[in-house]
């Protein structure tokens, strides 16, 4: 088997990474998510927060602007999550 080493600058990425954050209330999941998103898209890049916690993400809006926000309410079914993600992808 042979391996090829290439400069990373020459490589294209066709999809965003999938990242899951888990932890108890107050452990920093929202803050960490916003920091990761801002770092991934850059200082003026576009991202959307799908907020499931009664507008908690909006308390951090000044720190990570610009970003878009979606109020996601129960029922928190897999199908509704899929619909919310699809809506965010198309905005």
C-alpha positions as CSV (number, residue, x, y, z in Angstrom):
1,X,0.0,0.0,0.0
2,X,1.3,3.5,-0.8
3,X,0.3,6.8,0.7
4,X,0.2,10.2,-0.9
5,X,1.0,13.4,1.1
6,X,-0.3,16.6,-0.3
7,X,-0.4,20.2,0.9
8,X,-3.6,20.8,2.8
9,X,-4.1,24.1,0.9
10,X,-4.6,22.1,-2.3
11,X,-7.4,20.0,-0.8
12,X,-11.1,21.0,-1.1
13,X,-13.7,20.2,1.6
14,X,-17.2,19.5,0.3
15,X,-19.1,19.4,3.5
16,X,-19.0,20.9,7.0
17,X,-17.8,18.8,9.9
18,X,-20.4,17.2,12.2
19,X,-19.7,18.0,15.9
20,X,-21.8,17.0,18.9
21,X,-21.4,18.7,22.3
22,X,-22.9,17.2,25.4
23,X,-23.0,18.3,29.0
24,X,-25.2,19.3,31.9
25,X,-27.0,22.7,32.1
26,X,-24.5,25.5,32.5
27,X,-21.5,23.5,31.3
28,X,-20.8,25.8,28.3
29,X,-22.4,24.0,25.3
30,X,-23.8,27.1,23.8
31,X,-20.7,29.2,24.3
32,X,-18.5,26.5,22.9
33,X,-20.8,26.0,19.9
34,X,-20.7,29.7,19.1
35,X,-16.9,29.8,19.4
36,X,-16.5,26.8,17.2
37,X,-18.9,28.2,14.6
38,X,-17.2,31.6,14.5
39,X,-13.8,30.0,14.2
40,X,-15.0,27.7,11.4
41,X,-16.6,30.4,9.2
42,X,-14.3,33.3,10.1
43,X,-14.8,36.8,11.5
44,X,-17.7,37.7,9.1
45,X,-18.8,34.3,8.0
46,X,-22.5,33.3,8.1
47,X,-23.9,30.7,10.5
48,X,-27.2,30.0,12.2
49,X,-28.0,29.0,15.8
50,X,-30.9,26.6,16.2
51,X,-31.9,27.6,19.8
52,X,-33.8,25.0,21.9
53,X,-33.4,26.7,25.2
54,X,-35.9,29.7,25.3
55,X,-33.6,32.2,23.6
56,X,-30.6,31.6,25.7
57,X,-28.2,31.9,22.8
58,X,-29.4,35.5,22.3
59,X,-27.6,36.5,25.5
60,X,-24.4,35.9,23.7
61,X,-25.3,37.7,20.5
62,X,-23.0,40.7,20.8
63,X,-19.9,38.5,21.2
64,X,-20.2,36.5,18.0
65,X,-22.0,38.8,15.5
66,X,-22.9,38.4,12.8
67,X,-25.1,35.3,13.1
68,X,-28.6,34.2,12.5
69,X,-31.0,32.7,15.0
70,X,-33.9,30.2,14.9
71,X,-36.3,29.7,17.8
72,X,-36.8,25.9,17.9
73,X,-39.7,24.8,20.1
74,X,-41.0,21.4,21.2
75,X,-41.8,18.7,20.2
76,X,-38.0,18.0,19.8
77,X,-38.5,15.0,17.5
78,X,-35.8,13.8,15.1
79,X,-38.1,14.8,12.2
80,X,-38.5,18.3,13.6
81,X,-34.7,18.6,14.1
82,X,-34.2,17.5,10.5
83,X,-36.7,20.1,9.3
84,X,-34.9,22.8,11.3
85,X,-31.5,21.9,10.0
86,X,-32.9,21.8,6.4
87,X,-34.4,25.3,6.9
88,X,-31.1,26.6,8.3
89,X,-29.2,25.2,5.4
90,X,-31.4,27.0,2.9
91,X,-31.4,30.5,4.6
